[in-house]
Structures are given as structure tokens and as C-alpha cells.
Amino acid sequence: MNIESKYAKLLVNYCLELKPDDKVHIQSSTLAEPLVREIYKEAIKVGAHPEVSLDFRESNRIYMEHAQEHQLKYVSPIKDMIIKDFDATLYIRAPFNLREDSSIDSVKRKIRSEATNGLNQLFSKRTAEGSLTRSLCQYPTNASAQEAGMSLEEYQQFVYQACHLYADDPAAAWLRIRKEQQRIVDHLNKCKKIHYKSAKTDIKFSIDGRTWINSDGRVNMPSGEVFTGPVEDSVQGVVHFDYPSIYLGREVRGVTFEVDKGEIKKWSAEVGQDVLDEVMSLKGARYFGEAAIGTNYNIQRATKNILFDEKIGGTIHMAVGQSYIQTGGKNQSVIHWDLISNMKDGGQIYADDELIYQDGKFII
């Protein structure tokens, strides 16, 4: 069995759990055709109804550069139908060029974000209630390999290792991860407050009434994290994120937030201050929508790809902006942007004043 076929079986049967007559939308770029073909075949074999959309090189840049205001405000009835009526969606990241969108006009971007916000909110609602199954994964391309500082072959191995595709039975490997993470989630769901502490971070927040989620590879492939939504006005202190992060094709690094009663009052970045300023101007972006702990120890290096970087074993991350409804979070925004911090060198996590995590690993 080739690796694309193994990947497809994992995505269709474990991540999406497709059933006969399920309507599933598969979206990627033309670069991912080998994987898309295998997924399409596997979906047909289980009796589902797959629909495929493949983007071409610079399709979004062309649209954003030339679209007039009435076009930016237009919402595709096809996308509307998918989000309202389909049973599952799969997005496969397979970029041609990770900097294609870096020069898009910020005013146009804001108009487009506001136009699609309603559908994005519905997408969040349906996925939270379980009526729409979604999954996000990666197909290795030269652009992503170069961003990660690897050859294409090295990057392929990195992606497949992170997804446990070299295991004899990848689904069984993820089921074991699910079981171990559920033990952690069960403990955290009995707690009311969390304290992240490291050399440059000292931040506390309430999780009273909120729910921790076991991210076990079904929504994201790969996964390996546990996450929740902090009580919005409870976040207090200073948090520093040392890993690089990409926002719309632009790098931001060394971000520090000073937070008072949930609101980010001061912000700075060692690289990408202008990008950070832009993000902080967005509605809802000065409050946190997520707090999480990465648990995938098959990922041990940053690749400037949030799908992988936020899962790095031995890290925490927090997201500004939109909350996940299933956690009980209430913050709303057009953005959900994850920022990551290393905890392997002296980092600690306290839950209800009990030390539960030291130097990048749980000790409970």
C-alpha cells in the first residue's frame, strides 16, 4: 500500500468516519492530486458522495488583487450550500507559494473577512454541535518544505511521521493517543483555574464552567493537543510566545502580551510588529479564544506551519480571537490566531495550584 493510500484510509475512516450517503467536500490545490485521488476512491468505496474543489496557482491572490467591492462582499452559493447542507468537509493544505497573499490590501482583506463571517460562524456552530464533521491535513509540497528549512523528501517524512503513517496501523496509534489524552482531559475538567509559568511567561486564567477538548487526530491530522477556552475576562498577566508564527504570509516572532482582566493592553513583537498591530485592530482580537497544550512528541521542530507547530510536544499555545463553541468560549472575531511558547526548559503548569506539568511533560 503506497503512502497516499494509507493516508487516505486514515482520513476517510478515522478522521471523518464517513458513512454511506454522507456528502463530503474535499478542497485542496492541484498539487495534492495524488492524495485527492486516493481519498476520492476511498470515499466512493464507503458509499459516500464526494465533491472535489482544486485551486490553481495564485487563485486567491488574483481574486483579491482584482475583485471590486461588490465581488468582495459576494458569498458563493456553493460554499453556502456546503456549510449548510454537507455532512463533512476536508481541507488539504498543499500550497504553491506561502507568500502569495502577503501583499494583499488590508482594506480588501477586511471587507472579505466581514462578508464571510456569517458562514464562518455557522461553520463553527455546526462543527461544535457535531452536524458537520471537518478535518484539516497537509500534503507535502516544495513551498512548505522550503518554509520549514527541509528538502521535499525530509518534509514528506516529517509530515508522515507526525501523522503516525509509518505505524502498521495508524488508526490504532491514534486511538492509543486518544485514550492517554482523555485521562489528562478528565483531570483538567475537574479544575477551575490554570497558571502557565516559564522564564518570560506568568499568566493565569479561569476555566470554571469551560470544557477541555481531546484533540486526537479527527479534526486535525496530525493532532496531539488538549485545549479549552479561558473565561474571557479572567486572563491576567504576561505571556511570551517564542516560536515564529505566520499571519497571511507574513512572519511574526517573539510576541509578548500584557493582559489585564482578559484584554491585551500592550503588545510587542521582535519581528513583524506591523502585522501584530494589524491583528490587534481586528474586532475581538484583544481577547483569547483558546488555551492549549501540545502533546505530539513526534513533532519536535517548528516549521512555520500552525497545523504542526501548535502540536509540538512540550509547548503551550494561546489563540487570540474566535473561541471554539464546544469549549464554552464566548469570544467572537474574524480571526483565530495561535501563538506558541516553548515549555521544555523550566516551564510549569499549575491547575488549581497543583503542579501538573514540568519541563514539557505532564506529571499527573
N, C-alpha and C positions, 0 to 999 in steps of 0.2 A: 504494500500500500504506500503510495507516494505521500509526501508531507501535506500537500494541498488537500488530498482526500481525507487524511487523518484530521486535519484542521476543520474541514467542512463537517465531518461527522460530529466533532465536539461542539461546533457552533449550532448546528441544527438540532441535535438530540439532547445535549446537556444545557447549553446556554438558552436557546429559545424554546426547547421542548415542544417542537412543532407537532401538531396532530392533524389528522385528515380534515380537509376543508378549511384549515387556517389560511387566512390571507396574509402573506408576508411581503414586505417591501425590502428589497436589497439595494443599497446605494453604495457606490464607490466611484473610482476613476477607471479609465480603460486599462491602466497599468495592472489592475488586480484581476484581469480577465481569467487567468488560470484558476484562481481561488473561487471567483464568482461562478465559473462553470461547474466546479465540483459542488458548491453549495446549492446551485440550481438543481443539479441532478439529485442530490440527497433530499432536498425539499420535495421534489416530484415523487421520489421513492416512498416518502412517508405519507403521501396523499395531500400535501398542502398545495396552495395556489401562489407560486412566487411571481412577483413583478420586479423587474430589474431596471435601475437607472444608473447610467455610467457617464460621469463628467469627463470632458475633454480638457486638454491643457489650457490653463488660464481662463476657463469659462467664467468664474466668479469675478476675476479682475476685469474682463471685458464688460461684463454686465454693470459692475459698479462704476466703471470709468465713463460709460456712455449712457446709462439709464437716466431718463428725466424724472422729475419728482413724481409724476403720476405713475411711472413704472416702478419706482422705489416703493410706493405705497400699495402696489398691487400684490395681492396674495393669491398664489396659484390655486385654482380649484382642485387640481390633482393632489397637491400637498395637503390641502384641506380635507380631502376625502381620505387620504392615507391616515392622517392623525385621528380623524373622527370615526372611521369605519374599519380599519385594518386590525388584525389580531396581533401582529408582530412586525417589528422593524429591525433591520440590521444595517449598521453603517460601518463600512470597512475603510479605514484611513489608508490611502495609497497616493501620497502627494507627488506631483511632478516637481514642484519647487515650493519650498516652505516660505519663501519671501515674495510670492506672487501678490499677496494682498497688503504688503507693508506700506504702500504709498496711497492707499485708498483714502479719499477725502473723509475726514471725521464727521462732517455735517451729513454727508450722504449715508455714512455708516449708521449714524444715529437715527435718521429717518427710516432706514430699512429695519433697524432693530425694533423701533416702535411699531412699525407696520406688522411685524411678525410676532410681536409679543403675545397677542391673544392666542395664537396657535401654540406658542411655546408653553404658555400657562396650561392650556388644555392637554398638551403632551405630558407635562409634569403631573397633572391630575390623573390622567388615565393610567400612566405607569405606576403612580403611587397606589391606586386602588386595585391594580392588577388586571385591568381590562385590556391593556396594551403591553405586551412583552417587548422589551427592547434589549439590544446588545450592541456594543461598540468593540471593534477589534482593529488590528493593524496588519496590513500586508507590507512586507519589506520592499522599499524602493531605494534607489540611489540617493534621493533627496534626504530621506530620513536617516540613511546610513551616514551621509556626509555631515548632517547636523549633529549626529551622535559621535563623530570622530572615528568611524569604523569603515572598513571595507564592506561591500554589499554582502559578501559571504559571512563575515563576522556578525553583521547586523541580523542576518537571517537566523543564525544560530542563537543570538541573543533573544530575538522575538520568540522563537520556538521553545527555547529553554524556559523563558518566563511563563509561557502558556502550558508547560509540562507536556509538550507534544513528543518529547523523546521517551516518555514513560510508555510501558507496554499498553497501559490502559489510562489515557489522560483523564477520562471522566472519573475513574476510580480515585485518581490522585486528587482531583478537586473535591470529591466527596469527603476524603480524609481531612482536607483543609477546612471544609465546611464544618465538620464535627469539632475540630480544635478551636476554630474561631467562635463557634456558638458557645463554648464554655466561657470564653472571655466576655462575649456579649451578655450572657446571662448574669455574670458578675457585675458588669458595668450598669446594667439596667436596674440594679438594686441600689445604686448610688445616686447622690443628689448634687455633688459638686466635683469639679475636676481642676487640677492645678498642673500646668506644664511648666517645667523649670529646666533651664540649661544656662550656659555661660552668658548668653545675651537675651534670654527669654525668661520672663517671670509673669505668667498670665493665668488668671483664674476665671472660671465661669460656672454658672449653674446649669445642670442638666435635669433639674427637677421637673417631672412631667414629660420629658423628652424620651425618645426611643433610640437605642443604639442598633445599627443595622449590620448584619453579617454579609459583607461583600465577598462572595465566594466564587466568582467567575461567571455568574449567569448574566449580570447586567453589563459588566466589562470583562473582556478577555484580552490580556490577563487581568486578574484582580489580586486580592490579598490585602484587605484593609477592613477595619471596623470604623464606623462613623456615626455621627449624630448631628443634631442642630442645637447649638447652645442657646439658652434663653437669651434673647436678643439684647436686652438692656443690662445683662449681668456681667458681660465680659469686661474685665478690668486688669490693667497692667501694661506691660511692654512685651511685644513678640517680634523676634527677628527671624527672617527666612533667608538662609544662606545659599540654597540651591537656585540655579537660574530658572526662570520661567519665561514662556513666550506668550505674548498677547498680540494677536493679529499680525504675526510675522515679525514682531519686534521683541528683542530680549530685554528682560528686566532682571536685575540681580542685586542681592544684598538689601532686601526690603526690611524696613523697621517701622512698626506701627506703635503709637502710643494711644491707648484706648481708655476711655472714661465712660462709665455707665453704658457700655455697649457700643459707643460711637468712636470711630477712629478720628482723633482730634489732630494728630500730627503724623505725617508720613514722609519717608525719605527712601531713596534708592541709590546704591552705589553706581549702578548702571541703569539707564532708562528712566530718569526722573520725569521726563516729559510724558512718557507713556503712563507712568503711575499717576501723574496729575490728571491725565485724561480719564483714567479709570475712576478716580475719586470724584470726578464731576458727574458721574452717572447716578441716576436715582437709585437709592438702596445700596450703593457700593461701599458706604462707610460703615456698614454693619455686616456681621458674619452670618453666613448661611450654613456653614459646616465646620465641624472639628473632627479630626480623624487621626488614625494611627496606621502606618503602613506595615504590612506583615509578610510581604513576599520576599523571602531571603534569596530567591533565585535572581532577584534584581538587586545589584549592588553598585551600580554606577548611574549617574544622571545622563540622560540622552536628550534633554530639552524637549521631551515629549511627555505631557502630563499623564497620558494613559499609563505609562510605565513609571515615571518618576514619583508620582504620589503613592505608589505601591511599594517603594523601596523599603525593605526590611530594616528597621532601626530609624525610621523617620516619623515625624508628625506632619500634618498639613492642616491649614485652615483656609476656607474659601470665603472671599468677600462676595456679597450679593445674594442671589436667589437661594432660598432654602429648599431642601427636599421635603416635600409634604409628609412623606412616610415617617420622618423623624419627629414630626410635630413642630418643625420650624415654621415661622410665620413671615420671615423677611422676603420681600419681593423686589426683583430687579431684572433688568435685561441682561445682566452679566452674572456668571458664576465662575469665579477665577480662583483656582487653587494655588497656594503658595506653600513651599515645603521647607522644613528645617531638620537638620541632622540631630539625632539624639544619641548617637553611638559613643560619644566622648563626654560622659558625665551627665547626660540627660536623665531627667526623672519625671515620672508622672505619679501624682497622688490622686486617689479617689476617696472622698470623704476623709481626708487627712491620712489615709493609709498608703504607704509606698507600694505601688503595684507594678512598677516598670523602672528598670535601671539599665543605663548604657545600651539602649536599643532593643531590650527584650523584656517581655512580661515575666514577672517573678511570682505570679499567683498560680 
